[in-house]
Amino acid sequence: MGIRDAVRAGLLRFPALLARLGLVDREKGTEAFDLAVPVMATGGLRILLRITDFLMVGLAVGDTAIAALEFGFQYYFVGFGLSLALSSGTISVVSRLQGSGEPARADLAVKQSLWLSLAVSLPLTALAWAYAGPLLDVLTDDPRTIGLGAAYLQIVMLSLAFRFWSMIAARALAGSADTRTPMYVRLLTLPTNIVLNAIFIFGLGPAPRLGVVGAAWGMAAANTLAAVVFFALLVSGRYAVRLPLRGPHLDLPLCREIVRVGLPLAGMRLLQTFGRFPFLFLLGVLGIPVVAAYAIGRRVMLLALMPAWGYATAASTLVGQSVGAGEDDDATAYGWQTMRIALVTQLLFGAVLVGLARPIALSFGTAYPDLAVQFIRVFGVVVAGFSVSRTMRGSLRGAGDTRWPLYGTFAGSYLVRLPVAALALPTGYVVSVAGLSVAPGLNWGLPAVFVALIADFYLKAAVNTARFWTGKWQGIARRADVGASADD
């Protein structure tokens, strides 16, 4: 037995143990875990990279730089969120076509996703380059934070198109039950990103000391490298899906289905992202140290939240392939079993990080470690809600049912998080909303912010779980148009 097989066998003891405890079905839990682990590893590396960004700039520049990265990254996340939505349409369509025995159309779906990604990413890059300063000015009136955040945003957005393609390629492979190849690509590119960040942020060797701008250049270079590697892999024809350079370039039924699945998810991502802007503004009113502490807490707890990304991808693949093969009962069972193993995994991760909250917060060099510890612990309470919400959303996505996660996101972000968080503002503080001036604050401070975060995530979990429980997603999957086009 080789080292890789030995490691895999060791890891698979985890779902076997859970099965013996009666927590999961062994066969389905093992399948979900086996698919999820490479995505978890990839996601964990990506989160470690983002944590390293914040840690390095915090040590090099301070809390203002951490806040600048958080503000700038939120605008980048508009494009990143859209890439996740589009690639979710890709994994849904590819997994169903693979399940129904149509690999050639699955390959064509990858090409449609590439053209759609360019149509979305290039205008966003131009917009960010031209208006980075005014965009940051919306969130804070601190000139140093605006300058640092705008410079970061302009540079990272240059690599947005490459990031789009990497996400599409990774999700297309995952839709064909290959989650290991994307992991291997990330094992190459993410360490490269960390090394480049260290060189550019701190000015190691002959490189100039660039601080926040150095983090941006490191990220842009790594995004470009990942895209080039994925392109080479998919045009080689050696993997479960490929990018056909010849043959038809446009298939409207496939484009419509990718957009149909991705559009609600795009709306959900935009709602999440745009909901963060006023939330960050509210935190900014409470002080730049609060923004920095929130950024540290969120980045740290993303490590605990990361398993849900892997299990959500596994759920999309297993549910989508079962639906494509006409096995609705198996699709339902995979959804519930994946949610159960995801919840156990994520609670274990969360407990460890909450226990280590203080030494982790101190490592960022922040002048306000107590604030960061509070946010880390609050995100620890969020872990279960996030796990259920994300995994159930993955199951719905596999069947092409993406509207209800959109509804849950709207309710959580705009009907719960923002109104409750606004109570943290000082009494009498005036906020202008759509031309109206309101003073929503009751001077409740951070407790209102913490309650808003917790309630948001658990409401989304309830909505996604309830939708999956109804079974109505099965009918949506059957009505989807992913079969052969009229020209075939």
N, C-alpha and C positions, 0 to 999 in steps of 0.2 A: 504493500500500500504506500503510495506516494505521500509527501507532506500535505499537499492540497486535499487529498482524499481523507487523510487522518484528521485534518482540521475540520473538514465538513462533517465527518462522522461525530467528532466531539461536539460540534455545535448542535447537531440534530438530537443530542441527548436532552436538550432543553424542551422541545415540544413533546418528547417521549415522557419526560418527567411530569409535565403538565397533564398529559393524557392519563398517567397513572393516578394523579390527584383528582381526576374527574373534571378538569377545567376545560379541556378541549377534546375534540375527536382526533385521534392520533394521525390518521391518514390525511385528513384535510388540513389539520394544524401543521403537519410536517410540510405539506406542499406549500402552504402560505409562508411558512417560516423560511423555507429553502429559497423561494423567490424573493422574499423581503430582505434577507441578509445582505446581498450585494448592494441593494439600494440603500440600506441602512449604513453600510460602510461608506458608500459614496457620499450620502448626505452628512454622515458624521465628519468626513474629511472636509466637506464644504463648510460646515458650521465651524469646525476648528479653524479653518482659514479666516472666516469672518471674525471669529473671536480674536485671532492673532492680529488682524487688521486693527481692531479697536484697542487691543492690549498694546501693540507697538506704538500707535499714534498717541495713546494715553501716556506712555512712558516718555515719548519723544517730545510731545507738545503740551499735553495736559487735558483737563476736562473740556475746555473749549473745542479742542480737536475732536474729541469723542462726540460731542453734540453736533459738530459740523458734519461728521461722517454719517450720523444718524439722519440728519435732515437731508443731505445729498443722496443717501442711499434710498430714501423713500421715493424720490423721483425716479431713480433708476429702477426701483421696484415696480413702477407703472409698466415699463417695458418688460421687465422680468415676469411680472404677473401675467401679462398678455401672452408671453411665450409659454408659460405653464398652461394657460387655457388652450392655446392652439395645439400644444403637444398632447393635452388631454383628449382633444378631438382625434388626434392621430392614434393614440393608444386604444381608444374605444373602437375606431374603425378597423385598425389593423388586427386587433385581437378577434373581432367578430369575423373578419374575412379569413383569418387563419383557421378559426374554429369551423367555418363552413367549407374549408378546402379550396380557397381561391387565393393562393399566394401571389399570383401575378397582379391581381388587383390590389392586394396589400402593398406591393412594391409601388404601384402607381399612386396609391394614397400618400406614400412618403414624398413623392415628387410634388403632389398638389400642396402638401404642407409646406414644402420649401418655398414655392412661389408665394403662398399666402404670407409666410413669415417675412419675406423681403418687402412685400407691400405694406406691412405694418411697421417694421422696425426702422426702415430708412427715413421716413418722415419724422418719427420720434427722435431720431438722432439729430436731424437738422434742427428741430425745434429746441432741443436741450442745448445745443451748441450756441444758438442765437440768444436764448433767453434764460440762461442759467442763473444769472444774478437776480433778475426780477422774481424768478421762481423761489429762490431762497429767501428773498425779502418778505415773501408772504408769511413765512413761518417765524421769523425772528427779526428784531431790530438791532441785534448786536452786529456791528460791521465786520468784526474779525471772523465771527462764525459764518456770516454770509459769504465773505471772500473765500474762506477755506472750503466751504461746502460747494460753492459754485465751481471752483477749479476742479474739485473731485468729480462732480457730476459731468462736466464737459468731457473729461477724458474717458471715464468708464462708459459713457454712452457711445463712444466711437466703436466699441466692440459689441454693441447690442445685437446686430445682425448675426454675428458669429455665435453669440449666446443662444439666440433663437434656434439656429440650426443644430447646435449641440443638444438642446432639449428635445427637439423633434427626433433626432437620430436615436437618442437614448430611450425615449418613450416608444418609438417604433420597434426597437429591439425588445423592449420589455413586453410589448403587445404580442410578441412571438415567443414569450416565455424565456427570453435571454436577458437576464439582468446582470450577468457576470461581465460581459464585454464592456458595458458602460462603466462598471466599477474599475476595470483594468485601465481604461482611458483616464479616469479621474485619479487613479493611483500615480499616473504619470504627470498630469497637468497641475493638480492641486499642490503637491510639494514644490513644483516649479514656481507657483504663485507665491508661496510662503517665502521661498528663498529670494525671489525678486523683491518682495515687499521689504524684507530685512535690508537688502542692499540699498534700495531707493529711499526708504523712510529714514534710515540712520546714516546713510552716506558711507557705506562700507567700501573699502578699497578705493579705486579711482572715482567711484560714483559720487555725485553731489548729494548732500543731505536735503531731501525734498519733503519730508514730513507727510502730510495728508496727500499731496500730489503724488508722492512715491507709491502710496497704497493704490492709487488709481491706475498708475502705469503698470504695476504688477498685475492687477486684476485684468486689465485690457489685454496684456500679453498672454496671460493664461487662457482667457476666453478664446483668443484667436488660435492658439495652439490646439485646444480641444476641438474646435470646429474643423481644423485641417485634418486631424487624426480621424474624426468620425467620417468625414467625407471620403478619405482614402479607404476606410473599412467598408463603407456601404457601396462604393462603386466597384469594389473588388469582386463582388458576387459570391463571397465565401461565407456569408452569414445568413441567418434566418430570413431577414429582409434585406433588400438592396435598393440603391438609388439608380434606376435605369436612365442612362444618359441618352439613349436612343428611344425610338418608339413615340407614342403619343405623349404630349406635354400637358394637355388640359383635358380633364374629365369632370364635367359640370356636376353630375350626380355625386361623385365623391367629394368634390369641393363643397357642395351644399351640405352633405352629411357631416363633414369635418367642422364646417361653420355652425351647423345646427347644434352639434354637441358642444363646441367650444364657445359659442356666443354667450350662453348663460354663465359659463365659467369665467369668460372674460368680464362679463358684467359683475360677477361675484368678486373677482380679483380687483376690479376698479373700485367697487364699493368698499372693499377692505382697505385698499390703498388710500383712496380719497378720504375715507373715514379716519385714517391715521393722521392726516394733515391737521384737521381741527383738534384732534386729540393731542398731537405734539405741540400745537399752539397753546392749548390749555396747560400742558406741562411747562412750556416756556414761560408762561405767566407766573408759575410757581417758582421759576428760577432755572438757569442753565444747569446747575448741579443736579436738579431733579431730572432733566432731560438726559444728562450723562448717566445717572444711576439707572434710569429706565432702560437706556441702550445697553448698559452692561448686563442688567438682569435678564433682558430679553435674549441677548446673544448667548448667555450662559445656559439658560433654560431651553434654548433651541436644541441643545444636545439631548435633553430628556424628551423633547417633543419629536426628535428626529426619527425614532422607530416608526411612528405613525406614517411618515412618508413612504417608508419601505412597505409597510403592510397595506397602505392605500394603493400603491402600484400593484402589489400582489393581488389584492381584491379586484382591481380593474381587469387584470389579465385573466384570473380564474373565472370571475363572473362573466366577462365578455366572451371567453371561449366556450363556456358552458351554454350560454344563451345562443351563440352562433351555431352550436351543435344541436340545439333544440332541447337541452336538458335543464329545464327550469328549476326542478327540485334541487339538482346539484348546485345550480347558480345560487339559490337561496341559502343552502347549507354552507357554501363557501363564504358568503357574505357574513353570516353570523359567526362562524368559526374563526374567521380572520379577525373580526372585531374582538373576540374574546382573548386570543393570544396576543393581540396588539396591546390590549389594556394591561394585561399582566406584565408584559415586557416594559411598557412605558412607566408604570408605577415603580418598578425596580430602579430604572434609570433616575427617575425624579427623586426618589428617596436618597440616593447617593449624593446628588448634586445639592439638595437642600442641606444635607448634613455637612457638606464642605463649603457652604455659602460664604462664610467669612474669609477663609484663606484665599478662595477664588477671587472675591471682590478686592482684597488687598493687592493681588497680583497685577491689577490694572493700573496701579499708581494713582488712583483717584484720591482726591482730598476729602471725599465724603463716603467712606466705606460703609457706614451704617445705613445710609440711604440705599446703596446697591444691594446690601444684604436683605433689606426689606423687600425690594422688588424681586430678588431671586426666590425668596420664600413664597411670595404671592404667586409667582408663576408656577411654583411647585404645586400649589393648590389647583391650578388650572390644568395640570397634566392629564387627569382622567377625562375631563371634558374635551380637550383637544384630541386625545386619542380616539375617542368614540366618534367625534365629529368628522375627523379626517378619514378614518377607515370606512365609515359608512358612506361618506362622499365618494370614496374610491369605488365601492361596490355599485353605487348608482351610476357613476361615470362609465363603468364597464358595460352597463346596459344602455348607455346613451341617454339616461335620465338625469339631466343636469339643472333643471329649473328649480327644484326644491332647495338644493344647497344655496342657490342665489337668494331665495326668499329668506332662508335662515340667516344668511350673511347680512341682508338688509335690516332685518329685525334686530339682530344682535348688535350691529355697529351703530345704527341710527336711532333705534327706538330704546336701546338700553345703554350702550357704552357712553355715547356722547352726552345724553341728558344727565346721566348719573354723574359722570366725571365733571360736568359743568358745575355741579354743586360744590366742587372743591375750590372754586374761585372766591376771592374776597368779596364780601357783601358790598354791593354797589358797583362792582367792576362792570363796565359796559362793554358788550360785544355786539358788533354790527353783523346781522345775518339777513341777506337778501334785501338790503336797504332799511331794515328795521333794527332799532337799537334795543337790546334787552340786557337785563342784569340778572342772570340766572344763579349767581353764586350765593351760597349760604356759609361760606368760609369753613367748610368741612375738611378742607385740606386733603392730605394723602389717603385717609380712609375711604373717601368717596372714589378716588382713582382706583384703589384696590378692589372695591366692590364692583365697579364698572367692568374691570377686566375679567373678573371671575364670572359674573352674570352673563357677559357676552359669549364666552366660550361654551358654557353649559346650555344656553339657549340654542346655539347652533347644533350641539350634539343631540338635543331633544328633537329638533326639526328633522335632521337627516335620518335619525333612527326611526322616527315615526313613519317617514316616507318609505323607507325600506320595508318596514313591518307590513305596510298595506299590500305589498306585492304588485302595485300598479305599474312599476317600472318594467315588468315583464312584457306587458302589452306595448309599451313604447319601443322596446328593443325589437319586437316582432314587426312593427310598422316601419322601422328605419330602412332607408334606401341605400344599401351598400352592395347590392348585387351587380351583376354584369350590366354594363351600359347598353343602350339601344344600338350602339355602333358595333358591339362585339358579335 
